[in-house]
Amino acid sequence: MSFRLSQRDKDIIGFINQFRAVDRDSLVELFFKQLKSPVNACNSVMIRLYRLGLIERTQQYSPTVYLPVDAKIKKNSQKILHFLSILDVYKQMCVYSMPRNVIVEDKPTGRKGGIEPDLFCIFKGSPFWIEIQRNHYSEQKMQAKVNLYEEFFFSDEWKTLHWQPENRAAIFPSVIMVTPIRYAVSSDHLRIIQVASIHELMKKYKSPNKQHDAKTKSNTSSSGITINLT
């Protein structure tokens, strides 16, 4: 079969492959909102791509959720909700600034048992590892997660990650925990930020006083982290 894909088609397929599960309304928001009838346009494109065998879909959810053709998750898996949560955080970021170097389910240590943030990106000039907590965990489990980040920090392996700036000192990302629950976790070496949403993060760091405090703390941090979300 011979067919020609537009650049938008290719971008949509690439986006679905990157985020693993993408709902129809998110596709409308990200790729079609400038059109006169964005929902109809999106439906038409997605049906075509599905019939061409370039994407998969599950109608277990409403609206329809689209998956990569080689998706290794079942169409009724709870893992889909996990990927949709990652997508939601990404979309919140896009409201303020387009994230760069986005990695879904990053595995920077390259080995089992290391840190596995749900999302890595450079957002408003600062690198972040993002943990999205949909369920309630014990504080011991959350502190153990923080401890893994500290282990990686002391390994110095992070200094050679591909996104590190050239001709400048390496930067260890801040860790954002997106959670409705505040956990009593701490680190003497890393910046751990707990917020319910990216919108809360932006509100928190837009305040002149809060921003000044963040800069002061980052200047005294051994990791050299800088957060500037204005």
Salt bridges, closest charged atoms under 4 A:
ASP9 OD1 - ARG48 NH2 2.94
ASP25 OD1 - ARG24 NE 2.82
GLU29 OE1 - LYS91 NZ 3.52
GLU56 OE1 - LYS75 NZ 2.81
GLU105 OE1 - ARG20 NH1 3.47
GLU105 OE2 - LYS79 NZ 2.92
GLU105 OE2 - HIS82 NE2 3.14
ASP118 OD1 - HIS82 NE2 3.54
GLU131 OE1 - LYS145 NZ 3.44
ASP156 OD1 - LYS159 NZ 3.57
GLU157 OE1 - ARG111 NH1 3.24
GLU200 OE2 - ARG182 NH2 2.47
ASP213 OD1 - HIS212 ND1 3.95
